[in-house]
Amino acid sequence: MQESASQACAPAGEQESIVRVVAVEADCAWLEPEQGTSCGGCASAAACGAKGIGTLASRLEARRFAIGRASARGAGFDLPDLRVGDRLVVAIDDRSLLQAAGLAYALPLAAALTAAIVAQEMSGSDGMALLAAVAGLAAGFGVMKRAAARMAARGALQSRAVRRADAVHALTRIHRPGS
């Protein structure tokens, strides 16, 4: 029993999240991440910037993604087995997640700063440094977009279904240490 309870933990090198099935089609299932309990529940909820970005429904809809048959089969079920409202655990590789974050944040910033420093040293003009920073930022975004497209083509940015979330809760109810 101890072994099955330990299988409910995230494998090393992966980040897991619970999602809800919002639509099932012939070749894919559409999923939305479950909203964490912290959003809207903290002391500064009234002043939170995330609250003004749209309604909760529109933010979750923008975060929808699909999984295909192969991902579902890898988790031990088939797409026709899924129903709207089912909860699943999905995972993404830590390394891929870190690479994507570096591409999205570090690369454009590094390109902008490098271009600004080089322009400042070569011209001595703040105006040229500003223009170079903007050009570097644009170039960084261009490189980021191409690199992200290559990652997506490899499937590195695709979440995969791991198991049904309800199975995790069933395991923790069955086996409680000390009971």
N, C-alpha and C positions, 0 to 999 in steps of 0.2 A: 504494500500500500504506500510505503514511503516513496518508492520509485515513481508511481503515477502522480503523486503530489508534486514531486520535483520537476516533472515534465511541464507543469503549468507555468514555470518560470521562463523568462526570456532567454533564448540561447545567447551565449557570449558573442559579442560583436553585432548584435541586432537591437534595434529600437522597436518596441511594440506599441500598438495603439488599438483601442476598441472603436469599431465603426458599426454603423447601422445600415442595413440594406434598404435602399429607397426605391429601387426598381430592378426587375429581373427581365432580361431580354434573352433571345435565343443563344447569343454568343457571348454575353457578358452580364455582369451584375454591377449596378451602380451603387456606390457606397458613399456615406457621409461620415466624417469623424464625429464622435459624440462630443457634445459641449462639456467642457470641464465644469466642475461645481464652483470653481473660483471666479469665473467670469460673471460679473454682476453681483457677486456676493461679498465683495471686500468693502472696506470702509470708504474708499474713494471711488466707488462705482459711479456716482453722479458726475464726477469730473474726468472719468476715464476716456482717453482718446479712442479706444477701440469701440466704445459704445456709439460714437457718432459716425462710424464708418458705414452705417446701414443697419438694418434690422438683423436680428440673430438669424432669421431664416435666409436672408440674402447672403450673409457671410458664410453660412454653412453650404448653401447651394453653390457658391463660388469655389468651395473646397471639395466638391464631388469628384470622384474618380471611379474608374471601372477596373474590374478584374476579369480576366478571361477564364475559359474552361480549364486550361492547364493549371492555373493558380488554385482554382477551387479543388481540382482533383488531387493536387499535391497536399491539400489540407484534409483529404479524406471524404469529400463530398462532391456532388456534381451541381451545376447551376440549377437544374430543375428542382433540386432539394431545397433551395433557398426560397424564402418568402419575405415579402416586404415587412420590415420591422425586426428581422433576425439580427442578432448581434454577432459580429465576428472579431477575431483578433488578427490584425495584419502586422507585418514586420517589414522593415527596410534595413539594409546593411548599414552599419555605422560608418564604414569607410565611404560609401556612396553619399550618405547624408552629409558627412564632413566635406567631401569634395564639392558637393552642390552648394553648401553654405560658403565655402571659400570662393567659388566661382561668382556667386551672387553678390557677396559683400567685399571680399578682400581684393579681387582682381580689378574691378573698376576703380576702387579707391587707390590702389597701388599705381595703376596706370595714370590717374589724374595727378597724384603727388609726384611721381617720377617726371612726368612731362612739365609740371610747374617748376620743379627744382632745376631741371636742365635748361628751361627757357630763362629762368631767373639768372642762372650762372652765365649763360651765353649772351643775353641781351642787357641784363641789369635793370630791366624795366618790369615794374609790377603789372602793368597792363598786358605785356606779352606773357608774363607768368600766368595771369588769369585766363587769357585766351588759350594758352597751352594746356592748362588744367582742364578746361571745358573740352578741348579736343581730345585730351588723354582719357577723360571720363567717357566720352562717346566711343572712342576706340576700345576702351575696356569693356563697355557694354556689348559692342560688336563681337569681340573675341569671346565674351561670356556666352552670348547667344549661340554662337557656333559650337562652342565646347559643350554647352548644355544639350544641344541637338544631338551631338555625338553620343553623350551619355544616355540620352533617351532612346536613341536607336539601338544601343547595346542592351537596353532594358535595365540599366543601373538605377534609374530613378523610379522604377515600378515597384510598388508595394506588392507583397504576396500574402495570400491568405495563409494563416498558420493553423487556426482551429476556430471552432465556434466559441464565443465568449461564455455562453451559458455552461459549457462543459468545464471551463475553468472554475466557475462558481460552484458547480456540483462537486468537483474534486475537493475544494476547500471546505465544503460543508461535510463531506464524508470523512475526511481525515483532518482532525484538529489535534496537534500535538498536546499531549497531556490529558486527552479525554478518552 
